[in-house]
Amino acid sequence: MSFEYLTNVPLYKAKEDYIEFLTKKGFTHEAETIPVFEAAGRITAEAIYAHICAPHYAASAMDGVAVNAKDTFGATETTPKVLPQDKYIVVDTGDPIPDGCDAVIMVEDIVKTEDGCITIHESASPWQHIRQIGEDICAGEMILPSFMPVSPSAIGAMIAGGVLEISVIRKPVVGIIPTGDEIIPPCTDPKEGDILEFNASIFSSMVKNWGADAKIYPIVPDKFDEIRDMVKKASEECDMVILNAGSSAGREDYSVSVIRQLGEVLYHGIAMKPGKPAILGCVGSVPVLGVPGYPVSGIIVVEELLKPIIEKWLKVSADERIYEKATLTRPVVSGLKYEEFVRVRMGYVGGKLMASPLSRGSGVVSSFMKADGILEISQETEGYEAGKEVTVRLLSKKEKLENTLVVIGSHDPLLDELADMMHIDNNDIYMSSSHVGSMGGIMAIRRGEAHAAGCHLLDTVTGEYNISFMKKYFPAGGAKLIRCVGRQQGLMVAKDNPLGITKFADIKNEGVRYVNRQKGSGTRILADYLCEKEGIEQSEIYGYDREELTHTSVAAQIASGSADAGMGIYSAAKLYDLDFIPICIEEYDLIIPDHAWDSPMVKQLIETLKSDTFKEKILSMGGYTIENAGEEIIIK
Amino acid sequence: MSFEYLTNVPLYKAKEDYIEFLTKKGFTHEAETIPVFEAAGRITAEAIYAHICAPHYAASAMDGVAVNAKDTFGATETTPKVLPQDKYIVVDTGDPIPDGCDAVIMVEDIVKTEDGCITIHESASPWQHIRQIGEDICAGEMILPSFMPVSPSAIGAMIAGGVLEISVIRKPVVGIIPTGDEIIPPCTDPKEGDILEFNASIFSSMVKNWGADAKIYPIVPDKFDEIRDMVKKASEECDMVILNAGSSAGREDYSVSVIRQLGEVLYHGIAMKPGKPAILGCVGSVPVLGVPGYPVSGIIVVEELLKPIIEKWLKVSADERIYEKATLTRPVVSGLKYEEFVRVRMGYVGGKLMASPLSRGSGVVSSFMKADGILEISQETEGYEAGKEVTVRLLSKKEKLENTLVVIGSHDPLLDELADMMHIDNNDIYMSSSHVGSMGGIMAIRRGEAHAAGCHLLDTVTGEYNISFMKKYFPAGGAKLIRCVGRQQGLMVAKDNPLGITKFADIKNEGVRYVNRQKGSGTRILADYLCEKEGIEQSEIYGYDREELTHTSVAAQIASGSADAGMGIYSAAKLYDLDFIPICIEEYDLIIPDHAWDSPMVKQLIETLKSDTFKEKILSMGGYTIENAGEEIIIK
């Protein structure tokens, strides 16, 4: 199979042209009438006028007496006037002004006499202390113009104005059609080769956030006729359609042909990455968007190309995108053929906003979930070097970034538990952790990119962990070493150890497929050291070049049968019910730069490390020892 | 009736103490389990871990052939290797890696021979071009910590990780109890003395915006036992309760006694305005908030005191309040007894953000609807002078304020129609108009506070409108006069003219109650001029001091029978089906300062003024002539 992109149109032009194209096809909003009580957040479809005045009667604005002002004329301090009982009526605030009265005198300003008369020392001016009809809203007055969002107070104003039903813009319905032979509905036990359908759930949540409704259609197999029939049905039932290809190549051929047969295709192929194979088409006046199957590509295409159409329907301005300057921690390379969207994690370290590029695999949905921002690299730019100040579009709030503890370094599942406990203890504090190994963590601290780094580096000469590395990489100080946990390292092997592995050297045995950690990780350094100690050539070990980034992913490979052995910690082996051959207990500590020491995030970190809850959790995970966690290790 | 406030506690302290008080009473969130598909925007109640790996099988990352890497070892450019048919399997992207294979060679890198063998020129390294198990998410990995909002991409990650149900924080249910003998459910024909209930609809929309649910109870009359029973019921059925007093004084006595009888009252009376009579109490662990009846007071109390409790339940940080510096157009006076919240309209004029205080009547719900910001005046501050730079909390988006045409000056209902048409023509453009009369408009333009001012000022010497005033107030230029409409001024009187008024002088007749416009308005200046011309003393006219701010509200007084005559324009009389005695046709034009001339708002204004749609609308309103609207009037 093969497919050709007919176009490589720049994104901004694709957006503009698509709106113009759709408008010519007759694409526009529809209205509906709803009770005003349900109108919050909706958009008016026409101007709304008050039916009655609010207040709708002249009301007393004070507790006191209502009078005819003329009866009071002439009253002064020296020549008070007495009003008999039939010349005044007692009123409370909010009471209607009785017929024949046109002024209110406050209760404080009258003197009651025993015979029921009142004495006043000042004349009342007509309409004093009276809340006039229409003081708030007059009948016939425009309460809201067309195409305006309805706020809670506007609902109050409309009810006050006697408006109980209003015409609003109907929420557009976005039909979402998942396709693909291998795509199956979400479940917990997919078979090999099955791909779980989750794009539709992502897209439907996105469009609902933007004020639309979503309708998810059943998964359609890769058959032209069936796809065509479903697109036809959806374009009749919905206001916009997302046709979501599967993840295998060539699928888009069906989409573009289907849309061409039923309607028209404006562009197939946008100069953007991810998202290049997008199709902008229509059936009648209904926009039909062909969206690539990889979730990250899909998210970006829907955000960039469907959101403006929903906004066009709803007559709302696009949300302002918030951009901030940030320092790039790693280089990013980009092609000149397209505009590129790179997801980054972000955090303020030492007062500077840092941006670390995340995995660019467009199949990795978790990278989108973790992203705090998007670095938009224009088509003319070939990328940026590390350390470069770039402008990033924020996905997370700046406030959140200011309260995020940035942890870069060695991986341990306890970091996620720490993140959880810190956020439970203080809902305003967050953690973001990146796994780049112990050496990567030291470098990140040195470059000022992190508040903390997990580290477990063995000095093979002294047998000590971490301390000599602190001396070497922070010779002038500037960072503290904080005790965290002792943890059991060893070889993870399949349940019941079918290959009979009993010691490290066994990993070079015939038939053993090893899975390694990445270079620079403490566990890799340990494995390299053990090879040397045992006199094993790395090339003797099958799979020694196969690298995973976490203990958990090493365990996952072994559990699935795609590898037979790998170095890792006991808690990962336990999680996957693997057998474990202990090798050593190592110290996993945290390096914290002095400049971060007084931040609320680090204070919370230390507090949580010292807590009993943390200790209990860690011990329940297995393979850990914990003593004096959160204390500084004094380096002499 | 009377009531005493027991406390005058500062707002910040009331907030802090209330949360602490409630926490001690056992106030906390509850969780519920929901399908992950419905979880967007909800908050996790516990950490969520993946059940399966994503991908859950090793998959080909390319179209090509799967092989056992060992079979390829040794292949080079010069010594290619041939693999027979049983040593490779064709795979597409996404296909599972067949048993016995551990590498994929791209289709581009193989040469097929006729007998079905393939030739390769490079050895494959184990696991090349294979998407590893768990590349995205590993089983057992934490996908989301506790108390985190669920984003669309997190929903994708959870489904990919085999998580189909999650525990989220249940939305708290806010019970809303309206009380008051005179309060009636919303309707379009209230009787005199009836007060339409709309606070509950406002509060319910507000709390829904903040992530809660609302339950509105039936209106309870002012009877202690009935209020008590309803509060008891609501505190059993809901997680928080708003007890909304009616608008008449003394009502709060019931509220505070009811809460005291059922539970406890922490504070009654907060040092804030509006909102002073708020009651902070509880029944068991359920917060019960006594909220004043005036809508503006109620809105502020619910925002300041209930929102933090909802956030506490939901474990979310408060939305960041956005503050901007702005120039105050009018002085604001505030007491030292309380913190004050003054609603302001805002707009950028000549690059400066201006803030104009709105009506401070706490019964005026439309003022909240129109507010773009809130000026928070601390208890220590007695107020600010006009021209002072103050810090205002924004309610409208800055973007909207930048695109708002600020019109200050003479009132005409056509301004609302213009606002509507401009926004329909360009959804990004808004208008805010304030009615301060023609002279007020000229002054606002001179002070740089407005982009346009409606003006209809008669030079009684020349008989010309507006031009001589332009010469007088803009002697050096700096503003243009733009033709708008001719409009019919006259006397509005009740339908069928029961008092037989036929000319202006008749308003001094015995039994005629006049209603006037405010000083500085063109219509008032006209009335004053007519008095002088006819030799009438203003004091001879009953009600000449009674001032309304718009033509519409003058008409509303006459239509309701609370006045007999008033000067105004024909379209207002027509709107209220009043009789009309024509007096003159005047020119209503717009003054636009030169600095605003090139702004998109003024460009749109001129375009809309010149449009046929505007002309048609204006003529349909009656009493207008329109010719060359939008053209500049050249002043010689």
Boltz contact constraints between the chains, C-beta under 6 A:
constraints:
  - contact:
      token1: [A, 37]
      token2: [B, 201]
      max_distance: 6.0
  - contact:
      token1: [A, 40]
      token2: [B, 205]
      max_distance: 6.0
  - contact:
      token1: [A, 47]
      token2: [B, 420]
      max_distance: 6.0
  - contact:
      token1: [A, 51]
      token2: [B, 188]
      max_distance: 6.0
  - contact:
      token1: [A, 53]
      token2: [B, 556]
      max_distance: 6.0
  - contact:
      token1: [A, 56]
      token2: [B, 190]
      max_distance: 6.0
  - contact:
      token1: [A, 57]
      token2: [B, 192]
      max_distance: 6.0
  - contact:
      token1: [A, 58]
      token2: [B, 562]
      max_distance: 6.0
  - contact:
      token1: [A, 63]
      token2: [B, 249]
      max_distance: 6.0
  - contact:
      token1: [A, 92]
      token2: [B, 248]
      max_distance: 6.0
  - contact:
      token1: [A, 93]
      token2: [B, 248]
      max_distance: 6.0
  - contact:
      token1: [A, 93]
      token2: [B, 249]
      max_distance: 6.0
  - contact:
      token1: [A, 94]
      token2: [B, 247]
      max_distance: 6.0
  - contact:
      token1: [A, 94]
      token2: [B, 248]
      max_distance: 6.0
  - contact:
      token1: [A, 96]
      token2: [B, 192]
      max_distance: 6.0
  - contact:
      token1: [A, 96]
      token2: [B, 193]
      max_distance: 6.0
  - contact:
      token1: [A, 126]
      token2: [B, 543]
      max_distance: 6.0
  - contact:
      token1: [A, 126]
      token2: [B, 546]
      max_distance: 6.0
  - contact:
      token1: [A, 127]
      token2: [B, 546]
      max_distance: 6.0
  - contact:
      token1: [A, 133]
      token2: [B, 556]
      max_distance: 6.0
  - contact:
      token1: [A, 133]
      token2: [B, 557]
      max_distance: 6.0
  - contact:
      token1: [A, 133]
      token2: [B, 560]
      max_distance: 6.0
  - contact:
      token1: [A, 134]
      token2: [B, 553]
      max_distance: 6.0
  - contact:
      token1: [A, 134]
      token2: [B, 556]
      max_distance: 6.0
  - contact:
      token1: [A, 136]
      token2: [B, 364]
      max_distance: 6.0
  - contact:
      token1: [A, 136]
      token2: [B, 366]
      max_distance: 6.0
  - contact:
      token1: [A, 137]
      token2: [B, 366]
      max_distance: 6.0
  - contact:
      token1: [A, 138]
      token2: [B, 552]
      max_distance: 6.0
  - contact:
      token1: [A, 138]
      token2: [B, 553]
      max_distance: 6.0
  - contact:
      token1: [A, 138]
      token2: [B, 556]
      max_distance: 6.0
  - contact:
      token1: [A, 140]
      token2: [B, 575]
      max_distance: 6.0
  - contact:
      token1: [A, 141]
      token2: [B, 552]
      max_distance: 6.0
  - contact:
      token1: [A, 142]
      token2: [B, 416]
      max_distance: 6.0
  - contact:
      token1: [A, 145]
      token2: [B, 419]
      max_distance: 6.0
  - contact:
      token1: [A, 145]
      token2: [B, 420]
      max_distance: 6.0
  - contact:
      token1: [A, 145]
      token2: [B, 423]
      max_distance: 6.0
  - contact:
      token1: [A, 146]
      token2: [B, 420]
      max_distance: 6.0
  - contact:
      token1: [A, 146]
      token2: [B, 424]
      max_distance: 6.0
  - contact:
      token1: [A, 147]
      token2: [B, 423]
      max_distance: 6.0
  - contact:
      token1: [A, 147]
      token2: [B, 427]
      max_distance: 6.0
  - contact:
      token1: [A, 152]
      token2: [B, 202]
      max_distance: 6.0
  - contact:
      token1: [A, 152]
      token2: [B, 205]
      max_distance: 6.0
  - contact:
      token1: [A, 152]
      token2: [B, 206]
      max_distance: 6.0
  - contact:
      token1: [A, 153]
      token2: [B, 365]
      max_distance: 6.0
  - contact:
      token1: [A, 153]
      token2: [B, 368]
      max_distance: 6.0
  - contact:
      token1: [A, 153]
      token2: [B, 369]
      max_distance: 6.0
  - contact:
      token1: [A, 154]
      token2: [B, 369]
      max_distance: 6.0
  - contact:
      token1: [A, 155]
      token2: [B, 201]
      max_distance: 6.0
  - contact:
      token1: [A, 155]
      token2: [B, 202]
      max_distance: 6.0
  - contact:
      token1: [A, 155]
      token2: [B, 205]
      max_distance: 6.0
  - contact:
      token1: [A, 156]
      token2: [B, 198]
      max_distance: 6.0
  - contact:
      token1: [A, 156]
      token2: [B, 202]
      max_distance: 6.0
  - contact:
      token1: [A, 156]
      token2: [B, 295]
      max_distance: 6.0
  - contact:
      token1: [A, 156]
      token2: [B, 365]
      max_distance: 6.0
  - contact:
      token1: [A, 157]
      token2: [B, 365]
      max_distance: 6.0
  - contact:
      token1: [A, 157]
      token2: [B, 366]
      max_distance: 6.0
  - contact:
      token1: [A, 157]
      token2: [B, 369]
      max_distance: 6.0
  - contact:
      token1: [A, 159]
      token2: [B, 186]
      max_distance: 6.0
  - contact:
      token1: [A, 159]
      token2: [B, 196]
      max_distance: 6.0
  - contact:
      token1: [A, 159]
      token2: [B, 198]
      max_distance: 6.0
  - contact:
      token1: [A, 160]
      token2: [B, 198]
      max_distance: 6.0
  - contact:
      token1: [A, 160]
      token2: [B, 365]
      max_distance: 6.0
  - contact:
      token1: [A, 162]
      token2: [B, 188]
      max_distance: 6.0
  - contact:
      token1: [A, 164]
      token2: [B, 186]
      max_distance: 6.0
  - contact:
      token1: [A, 186]
      token2: [B, 159]
      max_distance: 6.0
  - contact:
      token1: [A, 186]
      token2: [B, 164]
      max_distance: 6.0
  - contact:
      token1: [A, 188]
      token2: [B, 51]
      max_distance: 6.0
  - contact:
      token1: [A, 188]
      token2: [B, 162]
      max_distance: 6.0
  - contact:
      token1: [A, 190]
      token2: [B, 56]
      max_distance: 6.0
  - contact:
      token1: [A, 192]
      token2: [B, 57]
      max_distance: 6.0
  - contact:
      token1: [A, 192]
      token2: [B, 96]
      max_distance: 6.0
  - contact:
      token1: [A, 193]
      token2: [B, 96]
      max_distance: 6.0
  - contact:
      token1: [A, 196]
      token2: [B, 159]
      max_distance: 6.0
  - contact:
      token1: [A, 198]
      token2: [B, 156]
      max_distance: 6.0
  - contact:
      token1: [A, 198]
      token2: [B, 159]
      max_distance: 6.0
  - contact:
      token1: [A, 198]
      token2: [B, 160]
      max_distance: 6.0
  - contact:
      token1: [A, 201]
      token2: [B, 37]
      max_distance: 6.0
  - contact:
      token1: [A, 201]
      token2: [B, 155]
      max_distance: 6.0
  - contact:
      token1: [A, 202]
      token2: [B, 152]
      max_distance: 6.0
  - contact:
      token1: [A, 202]
      token2: [B, 155]
      max_distance: 6.0
  - contact:
      token1: [A, 202]
      token2: [B, 156]
      max_distance: 6.0
  - contact:
      token1: [A, 205]
      token2: [B, 40]
      max_distance: 6.0
  - contact:
      token1: [A, 205]
      token2: [B, 152]
      max_distance: 6.0
  - contact:
      token1: [A, 205]
      token2: [B, 155]
      max_distance: 6.0
  - contact:
      token1: [A, 206]
      token2: [B, 152]
      max_distance: 6.0
  - contact:
      token1: [A, 247]
      token2: [B, 94]
      max_distance: 6.0
  - contact:
      token1: [A, 248]
      token2: [B, 92]
      max_distance: 6.0
  - contact:
      token1: [A, 248]
      token2: [B, 93]
      max_distance: 6.0
  - contact:
      token1: [A, 248]
      token2: [B, 94]
      max_distance: 6.0
  - contact:
      token1: [A, 249]
      token2: [B, 93]
      max_distance: 6.0
  - contact:
      token1: [A, 295]
      token2: [B, 156]
      max_distance: 6.0
  - contact:
      token1: [A, 315]
      token2: [B, 427]
      max_distance: 6.0
  - contact:
      token1: [A, 317]
      token2: [B, 428]
      max_distance: 6.0
  - contact:
      token1: [A, 320]
      token2: [B, 399]
      max_distance: 6.0
  - contact:
      token1: [A, 364]
      token2: [B, 136]
      max_distance: 6.0
  - contact:
      token1: [A, 365]
      token2: [B, 153]
      max_distance: 6.0
  - contact:
      token1: [A, 365]
      token2: [B, 156]
      max_distance: 6.0
  - contact:
      token1: [A, 365]
      token2: [B, 157]
      max_distance: 6.0
  - contact:
      token1: [A, 365]
      token2: [B, 160]
      max_distance: 6.0
  - contact:
      token1: [A, 366]
      token2: [B, 136]
      max_distance: 6.0
  - contact:
      token1: [A, 366]
      token2: [B, 137]
      max_distance: 6.0
  - contact:
      token1: [A, 366]
      token2: [B, 157]
      max_distance: 6.0
  - contact:
      token1: [A, 368]
      token2: [B, 153]
      max_distance: 6.0
  - contact:
      token1: [A, 369]
      token2: [B, 153]
      max_distance: 6.0
  - contact:
      token1: [A, 369]
      token2: [B, 154]
      max_distance: 6.0
  - contact:
      token1: [A, 369]
      token2: [B, 157]
      max_distance: 6.0
  - contact:
      token1: [A, 399]
      token2: [B, 320]
      max_distance: 6.0
  - contact:
      token1: [A, 416]
      token2: [B, 142]
      max_distance: 6.0
  - contact:
      token1: [A, 419]
      token2: [B, 145]
      max_distance: 6.0
  - contact:
      token1: [A, 420]
      token2: [B, 47]
      max_distance: 6.0
  - contact:
      token1: [A, 420]
      token2: [B, 145]
      max_distance: 6.0
  - contact:
      token1: [A, 420]
      token2: [B, 146]
      max_distance: 6.0
  - contact:
      token1: [A, 423]
      token2: [B, 145]
      max_distance: 6.0
  - contact:
      token1: [A, 423]
      token2: [B, 147]
      max_distance: 6.0
  - contact:
      token1: [A, 424]
      token2: [B, 146]
      max_distance: 6.0
  - contact:
      token1: [A, 427]
      token2: [B, 147]
      max_distance: 6.0
  - contact:
      token1: [A, 427]
      token2: [B, 315]
      max_distance: 6.0
  - contact:
      token1: [A, 428]
      token2: [B, 317]
      max_distance: 6.0
  - contact:
      token1: [A, 543]
      token2: [B, 126]
      max_distance: 6.0
  - contact:
      token1: [A, 546]
      token2: [B, 126]
      max_distance: 6.0
  - contact:
      token1: [A, 546]
      token2: [B, 127]
      max_distance: 6.0
  - contact:
      token1: [A, 552]
      token2: [B, 138]
      max_distance: 6.0
  - contact:
      token1: [A, 552]
      token2: [B, 141]
      max_distance: 6.0
  - contact:
      token1: [A, 553]
      token2: [B, 134]
      max_distance: 6.0
  - contact:
      token1: [A, 553]
      token2: [B, 138]
      max_distance: 6.0
  - contact:
      token1: [A, 556]
      token2: [B, 53]
      max_distance: 6.0
  - contact:
      token1: [A, 556]
      token2: [B, 133]
      max_distance: 6.0
  - contact:
      token1: [A, 556]
      token2: [B, 134]
      max_distance: 6.0
  - contact:
      token1: [A, 556]
      token2: [B, 138]
      max_distance: 6.0
  - contact:
      token1: [A, 557]
      token2: [B, 133]
      max_distance: 6.0
  - contact:
      token1: [A, 560]
      token2: [B, 133]
      max_distance: 6.0
  - contact:
      token1: [A, 562]
      token2: [B, 58]
      max_distance: 6.0
  - contact:
      token1: [A, 575]
      token2: [B, 140]
      max_distance: 6.0
